[in-house]
């Protein structure tokens, strides 16, 4: 199946709205090893891109807002990937291994915060947390997407 993507040539788009939103993980992309700043000496880190669809926030007639976060591919006690995985699973990981692709389609709450830089407003994921007990979360409009550089 081929998907059509609209790409802005003006360089402007509407950022996802601020606040807490019900969301579903719709995209997991293995970015491979990336060079990331770390003090005076950059480090090589395996990274993953997580994309969430804000299921109650329509961007237009055909799609909802989406927002992404790049995380290191580690599940240490304080890692961003672990925070996201525990929110999506609804429980603590413990010492078990994690197949990040098994999280696709799962629901969570995403807190979006805006930052302004050079006159442009950016939407960033501030926190990812569990869905409140009893809350029903809509299915995403976006197709689920997984990409693993090791298997491409």
C-alpha positions, 0 to 999 in steps of 0.5 A, a space after each residue: 500500500 502506498 501512502 500519500 504524504 503532504 509536505 509543506 513547502 512554506 516551512 510552516 505548520 500548526 504545532 500540536 496543541 498544548 496540554 494533556 491528550 489521549 494518544 496512541 503510539 502509531 509509529 516506531 522507527 529504529 534510527 540506528 546509531 546517531 551521534 548525539 551531543 554529550 558535554 564536550 564529547 559527542 557520543 554514539 547512541 542507538 535511537 528510536 523515534 516514537 510517534 503518537 497520534 493525539 486521537 481527540 485533536 483533529 488537524 483537519 478533516 482527514 487526520 489528527 495531530 501527531 507528535 514525535 519524540 526521539 529516545 535512546 534505545 535503552 531501558 535503564 531505570 530512568 530512560 525515556 524509552 522505559 517511561 514511555 513503555 511503562 505508560 503504554 503497558 500500564 505497569 512497571 517493566 521490571 527486568 524483562 526485555 522489551 520488544 518496542 514494536 509490540 507497543 504499537 497501537 497502545 494508548 497513553 496520555 501525552 503532555 504537550 508543551 510549546 517552546 518558541 525559538 526565533 519566532 517559531 512555535 514548536 510542540 514537544 512531548 513533556 511527559 508520557 503517562 498511563 491512561 486513567 482507569 476507565 478512560 476509553 481512547 479512540 483508535 488512530 486514523 493513521 496506519 501503524 508503522 514500524 521500521 527496523 534498520 537491522 531488518 531493512 
